């Protein structure tokens, strides 16, 4: 049975960091240089360490968003024309947005009286994190394919409107 990130295996070891390093090694084997992943570690720690969040926020969803952001960073690192593309700074941006989202969500959840209010607060928090992913993807598309950036920007705006109306 495979353990979940942050959990110990049958021998009492948490292999999350090993798995991340193994994924990074695969990327290096493909000729891509990336730094140790802090985004995923932050996502795991944030959801794991706060009781109120643990009851309302799915760790796997945060991990999925962190992995998506790491893929965006990897994609951007392959383009020499990208400005403001420091991998450490990008990771720090993700960590900062995640930290702010966690703090805001924690406060918002304390004031929620119903399951519906809690669900809306969680969706709003995830939306804030998704905005960073969208922003960094659009920056990449602006350099690689400006027409695609326009289309993606419109799609994202429509999606945000749907979420805001939910």
Buried (B, 14 or more C-beta within 10 A) or exposed (E): EEBEBBEEEEEEEBBBEEBBEEBBEEBEEEEEEBEEBBBBBBBBBBBBEBEBBEEBBEBEBBBEBBBBBBEBBBBBBEEEEBEEBEBEEBBEBBBEBBEEBBEBBBEBBEEBEEEEEBEBBBEBBBBBBBBBBBBBBBBBBBBBEEEBBEEBBEEBEEEBEEBEEE
